[in-house]
Amino acid sequence: MHRSQTRARWAGPSGRWALLVLVLAGLAGWLSRLTGRGAGGTMPGRVAMWLVPDMLRRLAVGRRTVLVSGTNGKSTTTRLLAAAVASRGAVVTNADGANLRSGLITALMRDRHGTATAVLEVDEVALPDVLAATGADVVVLLNLSRDQLDRVGEVAAHGTRWAAALEQAPHARVVANADDPLVVTAVRHARPTESDVVWVAAGAPWRADAALCPECGDAWDTAAAPWRCAACGLAAPAARWKQLDGHVVSTAGDCSPLRLGLPGRANAANALMAAAAADLLAIPLEVGLSGMRGVREVDGRYLSVVVAGKRVRLLLAKNPAGWQEVLDQVAEIPGRVLVGVNARDADGVDPSWLWDVPFERLRGRDVVVFGECALDLSVRLFYGEVPHVVQPDIAAAIVAADTPELVVVANYTAFVRARSVVRSGAAAA
């Protein structure tokens, strides 16, 4: 970033006021942590945004910025991309997952002069507003599926908003999942010539939200791979990046082994998307992947620790598509399975999505149900013919376990509680 741009950000009375607000906002975050009211991930941003409405724009101006959005995989892809970028220079990111405007401001406050590259996870609903405010250089679009319908509405609406936002940001280069019909449709509406679009074959196992063509509403050509509309011809674009025999490869000739510290197909796909974005930032493939290999957990996701003599692994799943991916991982992990669900605002207050999750995959496993919606989940497992016991408190469930291996799978606020219990137990061991 040019020094003149740095000075311009805080020049004049309004700039000096904004700079003072950053100090006040930082103090608010410190008080929030001191009083135990929060972790300080959003409070500074809220204060700054209230006092200076255009604070996000000020912090982003002149800065190289990448936005990562989608229904699933945002946090992990952002973490992997930030690790890749850090291998070649300074990076600022919202590693705590606070992905609304207030959280993004809090993250960028750590580098108020704009010298570091910003790699930011952004809520899929907030993406249009954030893209307009930051003027991001690169936008990474992972996938779209149902999630918290009580809060964010129908899935198709996201694609429409994304397309409109991308049309208003012709400067932004787009890295998009070529295997997700909803993502492809949104991007092609905004970039019909597909200029400045990098397609990635990241996979899309969950197709329930695109059972019909999003363009014309007709059926898919069942003989086409990976997908093609039988009526209008909408089809998966040719991907520049893909996985082949355990390697990341590109049509430009890049090729490097994909060895990660994170498990599962979904994380390999997240790394592939991150590698494609890193390439646009002039980070060589092997350099970027080397940085990603050091990532072994993402804010507690995939954490593996010993608690009370038991090996406990933590997995997060927030919606049907995410649960499908996580249940694939659970199948590879031995031991008792602790499954937890809450229905707070951060989770979505409507737990009817439980009936969209293929919990039948847990048949034959030793299953314990916990969380505030333990009884709702118990009913779902009963009809799925999955024997289980109910123990609403995760701490009690871990203590009572008589197996050496445990895997805990939970949605957001139930996961946060489980993470706290597991970390406290590990620290006390």
HELIX and SHEET records of a PDB file:
HELIX    1   1 ARG A    3  ARG A    9  1                                   7    
HELIX    2   2 GLY A   12  LEU A   34  1                                  23    
HELIX    3   3 MET A   43  LEU A   51  1                                   9    
HELIX    4   4 MET A   55  ALA A   60  1                                   6    
HELIX    5   5 LYS A   74  ALA A   86  1                                  13    
HELIX    6   6 ARG A  101  LEU A  108  1                                   8    
HELIX    7   7 MET A  109  ASP A  111  5                                   3    
HELIX    8   8 LEU A  127  THR A  134  1                                   8    
HELIX    9   9 LEU A  149  VAL A  152  1                                   4    
HELIX   10  10 VAL A  155  GLU A  167  1                                  13    
HELIX   11  11 PRO A  181  ALA A  190  1                                  10    
HELIX   12  12 ALA A  208  ALA A  210  5                                   3    
HELIX   13  13 ARG A  265  LEU A  280  1                                  16    
HELIX   14  14 LEU A  285  MET A  292  1                                   8    
HELIX   15  15 PRO A  320  VAL A  330  1                                  11    
HELIX   16  16 PRO A  351  ASP A  356  5                                   6    
HELIX   17  17 PHE A  359  LEU A  362  5                                   4    
HELIX   18  18 ALA A  374  TYR A  383  1                                  10    
HELIX   19  19 ILE A  394  ALA A  400  1                                   7    
HELIX   20  20 TYR A  412  ALA A  428  1                                  17    
SHEET    1   A 6 VAL A  91  THR A  93  0                                        
SHEET    2   A 6 THR A 117  GLU A 121  1                                        
SHEET    3   A 6 THR A  65  SER A  69  1                                        
SHEET    4   A 6 VAL A 138  LEU A 141  1                                        
SHEET    5   A 6 ARG A 173  ASN A 177  1                                        
SHEET    6   A 6 VAL A 197  VAL A 200  1                                        
SHEET    1   B 3 TRP A 241  LEU A 244  0                                        
SHEET    2   B 3 HIS A 247  SER A 250 -1                                        
SHEET    3   B 3 CYS A 255  PRO A 257 -1                                        
SHEET    1   C 6 SER A 304  VAL A 307  0                                        
SHEET    2   C 6 LYS A 310  LEU A 316 -1                                        
SHEET    3   C 6 GLU A 405  ALA A 410  1                                        
SHEET    4   C 6 ARG A 336  GLY A 340  1                                        
SHEET    5   C 6 VAL A 367  PHE A 370  1                                        
SHEET    6   C 6 VAL A 389  VAL A 390  1                                        
END                                                                             
